[in-house]
Amino acid sequence: MAGLQILLTQIEGRLETLRAANGLLESDGLRRLIGGQLEPHFAIEFANRVRSLVALRTSLAQRAPDADLGDGWSRLEQESRAIERLYDRFLTHVQAETFRAAGFDHGAALVADGLLTELAALTDLPWRRQAVVGGGDVFEEATEVISVRFPQYSIWLLPVVAHELGHFAASRLRREDGTPVRAMIAGLAGEGLTAMLPASAKVLQAQRADFLEELFADVFATWLLGPAYACTCLELELNPNDAGDRRHPPATARARAILGCLSWLDADSVGRPYARVLKRLSEVWPSAGRSTSDLDVAEATGQFISLLQTRLPPQA
């Protein structure tokens, strides 16, 4: 019984920390800082963690005094790790908003907001979030917040936020038949895998889907910002020797998608306005062939261009 009482006491301790964090979230000062931006999301997250702990406490309270508690301790450890990850994310956002509110980013997040708001208006995307300053240029799916890297030393790095808006677009845009872009990407990722073992195919398909969404975000950003995005990536950002990782395709694959989209825009415009920049970028960047993941970048780029051409307003 003593062991059970200790376990229940620790569960209660975790619940108290969640109540304290939720009280902070509901305070006037923090509400003014993050308000409608993040409060609803984290309120739900805190409530979910409380609900899970209460369910664990209820199930343990019904145990016999001499019952084995190994699974209960394991569950508490899992819950504790989930709570710590939640607190880390919460603190990161609060710190980012505080940093922005104090003006320490020299207005970089405000300028990014202006750019994202204008791009959202051009594309009819329901973007209502703020940009915050963080460790890198990242779109966080759960909160739909775009993080702008710290520090921003040049306005010419800001076009990268259009790539992050592309990830938001992938969750909102649909084809003419109603198919979400993410479902289209998943379909492309699954092609040619039928001969593989199911387990291997599932892992590879998930990786290819991540790769393809990155390429879609590159095409999306190039479609909206043209040379501004292409030059930012190919002259200031991408390393030709970068072979990618589990979620990102090799830099050569990304370069091929970006240059492919810019070439299409150039050919579709009167006077070929991007010919000079295309020539320069092609000269300073290595030829981008097939990626190591065997993705047909040119075919995927063509499909993404066709989608954007038909599903985004002409002004985009």
C-alpha positions in Angstrom: 0.0 0.0 0.0 2.9 2.4 0.8 4.2 2.0 -2.8 0.7 2.8 -4.2 0.4 5.9 -2.0 3.8 7.2 -3.2 2.7 6.7 -6.8 -0.6 8.4 -6.2 1.2 11.3 -4.5 3.5 11.8 -7.4 0.6 11.8 -9.8 -1.0 14.5 -7.7 2.2 16.5 -7.9 2.1 16.4 -11.7 -1.5 17.5 -11.6 -0.6 20.4 -9.4 2.1 21.6 -11.9 -0.4 21.4 -14.7 -2.9 23.5 -12.6 -0.2 26.1 -11.9 0.8 26.2 -15.6 -2.9 26.6 -16.6 -3.3 29.4 -14.1 -0.3 31.2 -15.7 -1.9 30.7 -19.1 -5.1 32.3 -17.9 -3.4 35.3 -16.2 -4.1 38.8 -17.7 -0.4 39.5 -18.4 0.2 36.3 -20.4 -3.2 36.6 -22.1 -2.2 40.1 -23.3 1.1 38.7 -24.6 0.0 35.5 -26.4 -3.8 36.0 -26.2 -5.8 34.4 -29.0 -2.6 33.3 -30.7 -1.7 30.3 -28.5 -4.0 30.3 -25.5 -6.7 28.0 -26.9 -4.1 25.5 -28.1 -2.2 25.2 -24.9 -5.4 25.2 -22.8 -6.5 22.1 -24.7 -3.0 20.5 -24.3 -3.0 21.1 -20.5 -6.6 19.8 -20.2 -5.6 16.6 -22.2 -2.7 15.9 -19.9 -4.8 16.5 -16.8 -7.5 14.1 -18.2 -4.9 11.4 -18.8 -3.4 11.7 -15.3 -6.8 11.6 -13.6 -7.7 8.5 -15.6 -4.4 6.9 -14.4 -5.1 7.9 -10.8 -8.6 6.5 -11.0 -7.4 3.1 -12.4 -4.7 2.8 -9.7 -7.1 3.7 -6.9 -9.0 0.6 -7.7 -6.0 -1.7 -7.4 -5.7 -4.3 -4.7 -3.2 -3.3 -1.9 -0.7 -5.9 -3.0 -1.0 -5.4 -6.8 2.0 -5.0 -9.0 2.6 -1.4 -9.8 5.2 -1.7 -12.5 2.8 -0.7 -15.3 1.6 2.3 -13.2 5.1 3.6 -12.8 5.7 3.1 -16.5 2.6 5.1 -17.3 3.6 7.9 -15.0 7.0 8.1 -16.6 5.4 8.3 -20.0 3.0 11.0 -18.8 5.9 12.9 -17.2 7.9 13.0 -20.4 4.8 14.2 -22.3 4.3 17.0 -19.7 7.9 18.0 -19.9 7.8 18.3 -23.7 4.6 20.3 -23.4 6.2 22.7 -20.9 9.3 23.1 -23.2 7.1 24.1 -26.1 5.0 26.4 -23.9 8.1 28.2 -22.5 9.6 28.4 -26.0 6.6 30.3 -27.3 6.3 32.5 -24.3 10.0 33.5 -24.5 9.6 34.1 -28.2 6.6 36.3 -27.7 8.3 38.2 -24.9 11.4 38.7 -27.1 9.2 40.1 -29.9 7.2 42.3 -27.6 10.4 43.8 -26.2 11.6 44.7 -29.7 14.8 42.7 -29.3 14.3 41.3 -32.8 14.5 44.8 -34.3 11.1 44.2 -36.0 12.1 41.1 -37.9 8.9 39.2 -36.8 6.8 42.2 -37.6 8.2 42.4 -41.1 7.7 38.6 -41.5 4.1 39.1 -40.3 3.6 41.7 -43.0 5.0 39.4 -45.7 3.0 36.4 -44.5 -0.2 38.4 -44.3 0.2 39.7 -47.8 1.0 36.2 -49.2 -2.0 34.8 -47.4 -4.2 37.4 -48.9 -2.8 36.7 -52.4 -3.4 33.0 -52.0 -6.7 33.1 -50.1 -5.2 31.0 -47.3 -6.7 31.4 -43.9 -3.5 32.5 -42.2 -4.3 34.3 -38.9 -1.2 33.6 -36.9 1.8 35.7 -35.9 5.4 35.0 -36.7 7.7 34.7 -33.7 11.5 34.6 -33.3 13.0 31.2 -32.7 15.9 29.0 -33.3 15.2 28.5 -37.0 12.7 29.0 -39.8 10.1 26.4 -38.8 6.4 25.8 -39.2 4.9 24.2 -36.1 1.9 22.0 -37.2 0.2 21.9 -33.8 0.0 25.7 -33.2 0.3 26.8 -36.9 3.0 29.3 -35.8 5.9 30.2 -38.0 9.2 30.8 -36.3 11.7 33.2 -37.8 15.3 32.5 -37.1 17.3 34.4 -34.6 19.1 36.6 -35.4 17.9 38.1 -38.6 20.8 40.0 -40.1 19.3 40.7 -43.5 15.9 41.3 -45.0 16.9 38.9 -47.8 16.6 35.9 -45.4 12.8 36.7 -44.9 11.7 35.0 -48.2 12.3 31.7 -46.4 9.1 32.2 -44.4 7.2 31.6 -47.7 8.5 28.1 -47.6 7.1 27.6 -44.1 3.8 29.0 -45.3 3.9 26.3 -48.0 3.7 23.7 -45.2 0.5 25.5 -44.0 -0.8 25.5 -47.5 -0.2 21.8 -47.8 -2.6 21.3 -45.0 -5.3 23.6 -46.4 -5.1 23.6 -50.2 -7.2 21.0 -52.2 -7.3 19.8 -55.7 -10.3 20.4 -57.9 -11.7 16.9 -56.9 -11.4 17.9 -53.2 -8.3 15.9 -52.5 -6.1 17.6 -49.9 -2.5 18.4 -51.1 -1.2 16.2 -48.3 -3.2 13.2 -49.7 -1.9 13.9 -53.2 1.7 14.0 -51.8 1.0 10.7 -50.0 -0.2 9.2 -53.2 2.9 10.3 -55.1 5.1 9.0 -52.3 3.5 5.5 -52.5 4.0 5.0 -56.2 6.4 2.3 -57.2 6.5 0.7 -53.7 4.1 -2.2 -54.2 7.0 -4.7 -54.8 8.5 -4.0 -51.4 7.8 -5.6 -48.1 4.9 -3.8 -46.4 7.0 -2.7 -43.4 9.7 -1.3 -45.6 7.3 0.3 -48.0 5.5 2.1 -45.1 8.7 3.5 -43.7 10.0 4.6 -47.2 6.6 6.1 -48.1 6.6 8.2 -45.0 10.1 9.5 -45.8 9.2 10.2 -49.4 6.1 12.0 -48.3 8.2 14.3 -46.1 10.6 14.8 -48.9 7.8 15.7 -51.3 6.2 18.1 -49.0 9.5 19.9 -48.6 9.7 20.2 -52.4 6.1 21.4 -52.5 6.9 24.1 -50.0 9.9 25.1 -52.2 7.7 25.3 -55.3 5.0 27.2 -53.4 7.6 29.8 -52.2 9.1 30.2 -55.6 5.7 30.5 -57.2 4.9 33.4 -54.9 8.3 35.2 -54.6 10.1 34.2 -57.7 13.8 35.2 -57.8 13.7 36.5 -54.2 13.1 33.0 -52.8 15.3 31.3 -55.4 18.3 33.5 -54.7 17.9 33.3 -51.0 18.0 29.5 -51.1 20.6 29.0 -53.8 23.0 31.8 -52.9 22.5 32.2 -49.1 21.1 29.0 -47.7 21.6 25.6 -49.4 24.8 23.6 -49.3 25.3 21.6 -52.5 27.0 18.9 -50.5 24.0 18.5 -48.1 22.7 15.0 -48.7 19.5 15.7 -46.6 18.2 13.8 -43.7 15.3 11.6 -42.7 12.8 14.4 -43.4 14.6 16.7 -45.9 15.6 15.8 -49.4 19.2 16.5 -50.7 19.9 20.1 -51.5 20.4 19.2 -55.2 16.8 17.9 -55.3 15.5 21.1 -53.7 17.5 23.2 -56.2 16.1 21.3 -59.1 12.5 22.0 -57.9 13.2 25.7 -57.3 14.9 26.2 -60.6 12.2 24.2 -62.4 9.5 26.4 -61.0 11.4 29.6 -61.7 12.0 28.4 -65.3 8.3 27.8 -65.7 7.5 31.3 -64.4 10.1 32.8 -66.7 8.7 31.0 -69.8 5.1 31.9 -68.9 6.0 35.7 -68.5 6.3 38.3 -71.3 9.9 39.2 -72.0 11.4 36.3 -70.1 12.1 38.5 -67.0 14.0 35.9 -65.0 16.4 34.7 -67.8 19.4 36.5 -66.4 19.0 35.3 -62.8 18.3 31.7 -64.0 21.5 31.8 -66.0 23.5 33.0 -63.0 22.0 30.5 -60.6 22.5 27.6 -63.1 26.2 28.6 -63.4 26.9 28.9 -59.7 24.9 25.8 -58.7 25.7 22.2 -59.7 23.4 20.3 -62.0 20.6 18.8 -59.9 19.8 15.3 -61.0 17.8 12.6 -59.3 17.8 12.6 -55.5 19.1 9.7 -53.5 15.6 8.8 -52.5 14.8 8.1 -56.2 12.2 10.8 -56.4 11.5 12.1 -59.8 11.8 15.8 -58.9 10.9 17.1 -62.3 7.7 15.2 -62.4 6.7 16.2 -58.9 7.6 19.8 -59.6 5.4 19.7 -62.7 2.4 18.3 -60.7 2.9 21.0 -58.0 3.0 23.8 -60.6 -0.1 22.5 -62.2 -1.9 22.4 -58.8 -0.9 25.9 -57.9 -1.8 27.2 -61.4 -5.3 25.9 -61.0 -6.0 26.3 -57.3 -4.4 29.6 -56.4 -5.8 33.0 -57.5 -4.1 34.5 -60.6 -2.6 37.3 -58.5 -0.6 34.8 -56.6 
